[in-house]
Amino acid sequence: MSTQPPSFSPAVIGSVPFDSAARIRELQQLLLDEKYEDQKENILLAIHMYETGELPSKTGSWTWFVDGKVRDDPFLTITKGMAVWTEGRAYQLMQTAQTSQIFARFRLMAAYGGDPNVTFPVVIANDTGSNIQTVFTSDLAQLNYDPNAYQCPMGPTTITTASGVVVRQRIYIEVQLSRQDGTAASDWFIEMAVVTPIMPGVEQTRLSGRRIRDHFYFATAPGNATLYVAIKKNGIVSQLPAL
């Protein structure tokens, strides 16, 4: 029986330059759009923090703003009427060609006008090279997403990918891990997602977000491709097979 402990790998990427001045200009433009009126206090605080050097935060972490204040809360619960905003370096860089797969379900948030009874089963690549969840436009269609009705104005942001930098829209969704038979394996939790268009004829993968790693521990045993998931770190150790 192996005595080697499981390895828990954080997201590790090379140094990616962040243009704070450009982000300030983007945020200032959003202030001119009435769609972001409810986010005004959050956006103004974000601009101030970029100007003073408090932002950007370290690679891989998000700064959360709620009603004009910074909230350091990875388990934040969003309720109707809350103005929530995030700033940080968004990246989707697959660490390896082969990643473990996670079965899950998506749904839109009731707090923003989504129907919690409408869910969609998906498969997600558990990848430490990504800190923002992929949600395809086809996923959103299955969830009856209406961009004019879903009250979740997050604005566009730059995403660093293996192919370069792209600009895409962000939204909040809820994710629930599931077993292969479709039964629930976790509670629902909030994840920030990047809306990714479907490209016909191109193989695309849903990459995992940062918050899934705030809620759960993941590990594989040496020489075993099976992905183990637990809420507590010692929960994974107890589930690892004997080799």
Secondary structure, 3 states (H helix, E strand, C coil): CCCCCCCCCCCCCCCCCCCHHHHHHHHHHHCCCHHHHHHHHHHHHHHHHHHHCCCCCCCCCEEEEECCEEECCCCCCCCCCCCEEEEECEEECCCCCCCEEEEEEEECCHHHCCCCCCCEEEEEEECCCECCEEEEHHHHHHCCCCCCCCCCCCCEEEEEECCEEEEEEEEEEEEEEECCCCCECCCCEEEEEEEECCCCCCCCCCECCCHHHHHCEEECCCCCCCCEEECCHHHHHHHCCCC
